[in-house]
Amino acid sequence: MISDPIQNVHENITIVEGPSGDGGERNRGYLLGKDKFAIINTGRRGSLENTFQEAVFNKGKDVKDVNFIFLTHPYPDIMGGVYKLKKIFPNAQVAINEKCKKVMDNPKNKVKNKHFYFTRKERLYFAVKKDPFDDLDDLKPDIYFKDGDKFDLGDTRLMVINFDGNSHGHSMFFSTSERAMFTGDALNLYPALPHSYLIDRSGSYQEWFKNIEFLEKAKISMICPDHDQYQQERHVIPYINDVKESFTRFEGQLEMAMIEQKYLTIHDLIERVHNAQGIVWYHPFTVLAPQANMIAHLLKLINEKKVQKNEKTDPVTYTYIGPKDDLL
């Protein structure tokens, strides 16, 4: 965590940061603008709301000057603060992708049940530890945007870019004047090294990979992720490449594990590939991310006809059936 909870990293871009999570992940949102402002993601509930107000006052502006609260996706660490922020900034319109419309009337249960798979292990875990999805109340956004929509903020314009790879309806925002990309959960290297992304049940690794390749080609001067340090200028492309390479490395090790043993369950693969690399996730994703990511990887390999799902075995197992020469 940075020492100052309010950090101006550009004339028009301010990081607003609160206490880190139990895994060391950054808990933050962004304030964008000079005279008119947009908040991009709110952090966890009860952590950043008053700091956003202080950041606006530090710029000599008032609560009425915040026009928008943009959400990249409806996770509790992304939109938990939206409820109080709506009261602090009465003129601010809450905006989220139209693809999220079906979950916004009951995000607590719909995000949990549609985006993740809760086994007995997960249910027991959340019976003991605080369930962060409890922080999600019903919400009626003022704006449902779509890919390509643009929003004026005085000196800059914010453009919506779909990034469905992580989860259905995940968005990024591109600020034209600063050439800054606010990536939400699209890519983060910390704290989950070396596995730097989460694909939930509604997401797709094929889409995620295509979107990463889009970011490689885009003319971006700054990347602003939600749980990692921002990157500028010459550091942007190496950062994107590191994220892409972590995907390729993980998938290669997954394929090698399946060549070494013919029949492996999801939990076998998590132990041999995920846990063996020392990958550390934070609450609540310490129990949610390994299985969600492994399922998404396997679905990709099944679609590519590299892996076969053996549904007649109990429990279900997976077998590698693709070419082996490149892996040996």
N, C-alpha and C positions, 0 to 999 in steps of 0.2 A: 504494500500500500504506500502511495506517495505521502509525504509528511503533511502537505497542505491539501485539504479536501477539495479546494477550488484551485484549479491550475489552468491558466490561459496558455494554450499551446499554439494559438493563432489569433490574429486580431478578432476573428469572428467565431472561434471555436474554444469552448471552455469545458474541461473535464470536471465533472462533479462526482466525487468519490467518497464512499463511506467505509465502514469496517469490513475487512475482508472476511470471506467465509472460512469454514473450518478446514478447508483444503488449501487456503491461501489464495483462492481465486479473487480477482478484482470484482468489486461490487460498485458499478458505476453507471452513469448516464452522461449525456452530452448536452450542452446548451449552445445552440447555433444562432448567430445573428449579430447585428450591430444596433439597430433601432427597433426592429421587430424580431421576436425570438421564437424558436422552436426547441422544445425538449425532445431529445431522442433517447428513448428508454428511461425507465424510472428507478432501476435498482430494486432491491428487496423492500418489502413493505416496512415502513417505520424507520428507514435508514437514511434516505437522501432528501426527503421532501423539504425540510427546512433549509438545507444547504443549497438547494436550487433557488429558493427565495433569496438567500444571501448573495448568491452569484449574480442574480438579476440586479439587486440593489447595488452591488459593487460596481456595476456598469453605469450607475446613475439613472437607472430606469425603474419602472414600477411594475406591479403584478399585472396590470392591464396590458402591458406590452408583450406578454407571452401569448402568441396566437395559436400555437399547435403543441400537442403532445403526440409524437409519432412513436409507434410501437413496431418493432421488427417482427415479433411473434408473441403469443400469449403464455409465456412461461412465468412462474412466480418470481424469478430473479430478474425478469425483464419488465413486467408491468405491475409488480406488487405495490408500487408507490402511486399508481395512477389515481386512486380513490381520493387520497388527501390532496394530491396536486390539483385535482379538479376544483377543490374548495379554495386552495391558495390562489390559483390563477383562474378566475371566473370566466375570462374571455377565451381561454384555451380550448380548442376543439381537439378531441381525442380521435386519432386516425389509425386504422389498421387495415391490412389487406382484406379485400372482399372474400377471399377464400377462407377466412377465419370466421365468417359470419355465423356459421352453425354452432360454433363452440362458445360464442360470447355471451349467450343467455345463461350458461351454466359452466363457466370455464373450469371451476374446481373439479368437477367430475368428468367433463368431456375431454379436457386436455389429458387428465390422468388416464382415462380409459381408452381414448382413441389414439393417443400418441405413445403410450407405453403399455407394457404387458406385465400385470401384477401376478406373480406366482405366490404361493404360500410364503416363500422367503421374503418377498417384498412386503406383503401384508403384515407379517410379524415385525419386520423392521420398522415400519411406520406406526405400528401399535406402541412401540417403545420410544422412538424418536419423534420429534415434531414433524408433522406432515406439512411441507411447505405449500402444498396445493390448497391447504386451508386458507391461505392468504388471498386466494382468488375469489372475489365476490362477483355476482352478476354485474355486467357492464354493458351499457348501450353506447357504443362509439358514435361520435357525431359524423364521422366520415369513413366510408369504406372505399379505399383506393384500389387501383389496379396497376399492373405493370405499365410503365411509361407515363403515368400521371405526374404532373409538375405542380409545385406549390411555390408561390413567390414570397420571399422574405426580405423585401427591400433590396439590399445590395446583392443578394444571392438568390438562387432558385434551387429547390430541392426536387430531385427526380427519383421516382420509385423504380426499383429494379427487382423483379421476382428472383428469389433464390430458394426454390422449393426443395433443394437437396436435403437440407437439415430437417425440415418439417413442412407439412402442407401449409402454404400461406406465409412462409418466412420471406421477409423482404430485406433488401438493403436500400440505403438512401445515398444518392450522389449529390453533393453540393457543388454547383457548377463553378462559382467564382473561386473557391478554394481547391477545386478538384480533389475533394476529400470524399472517401467512401466509408460510410458508417455500416459496418458489416454484421452487427448483431452477433449471432452465434455461428456465422458462416465459417470462420476460421479463427482459431486460437491455438497458440503453442503452449501456453501456460494455463493451468497447472498440470495438465494431463499428458505431459511428455512421456513417451514420444508419440502418443496417439492423440491427435489434436482436433478432434471434431466429434460431434454426436449426431447420429442419424436416428431419429425416432421411428416408430412404426408407420407414420404417415409420410416419411421422407423416402429418398431414393439415392443410392450411391451413384447410379448412372447420372442422375441430374446434378448431384453434388459435384462430380468430377467435371462435367461440362461447364458448370458455373465457375469452377476454379480456373479452367482454361480461359474462360471469358475474362476473368480478373487479370490473368497474365497478359492479355492483349490490350486491356483498357489503359488509357492514359490517366493514371492516378498519381497525385502528388502526396497523398496522405491516406493511410488506412487507419480507421478508428474502430477497433473491435470492442466488445463489451467486457471481456474478462481478461484482457491481455494489454500490454503496452502498445500505444499507438506507434506507427512507423511512418517515416517521412522520406520523400525523394529517393535516394539511391538504395534505401533499405527496403523499399516496398516489394520489388520483384524477388529479392532473396527470401524475404519473409513468406511470400506466396509459394515459392519453390520449396521451402522447408516443409510447409504444410502438405503440399502435393506429394513430396517424397515420403512423408510419414505414412500416407495412405498406401503408396506402392510397397513400401517396406513391410507394413503390417500384412497386406494381402499376400505378399510373397511368403512370409513366414507361416501364414495360415495354410497356404497350399502345400508347403513342405511338411507341415504337421500331418496333413491328410494323406500324403504319400507314404509317410512312415508307418501309419496304421490305417487300415482300410475302413473301419467303422468307428466313428467318433460322434458322441453326443454334443449338443451345444455346450454343456458344462465342461466336457472334456476339452473342447476347443478353447473355451475361455481360460481354463487353467493352463493349457500348453502354450497359448499364444499371447493372450492378454496379460494374465498374471505373471507369466514368465518374463515379460519385458519390464516388470516393475511399474506398470501404468497405475497412476493414482488419480482417482476421481474424488470429488467432494460431495457432501450431503446436498441433495438427495441422490445425486447421480452415481454415488459409490456403489449402489445396488442396481440402478436403472441403466446406466450407460453400457456396462460390459455386455449384457444380453442384447440390448437394442442394437448396438453396433455389430455384434456378431451375426445377428439375424439379417441385418441389412447387407453385410458383406456376403453372406451365404446366398441371399436372394440374387445378388448381382452375379455371382459365380454360377448359380443355377441357370439364370437367363442366358449366360454365355456358354452354357452346356459344358462347363468344366466340373461341376459338382452335381451329384445325384442325391436327392433326399429319399431316405428309406423309411417310408411311413409304416411299413408292416412290422418293423422292429419295435420293441418296447424296452426302453424309450426310443423315440425316433433318433436315427443316426444319419450321418452324412458321409458320402464316399467321393473321393476325387476321381474323375473320369476324363479329365482333360489331358493335353500333351504334357509330358514330363521332361522332355529333353532340355528345355530352357531352365528348368528348376534344379536339375542335378549337376 
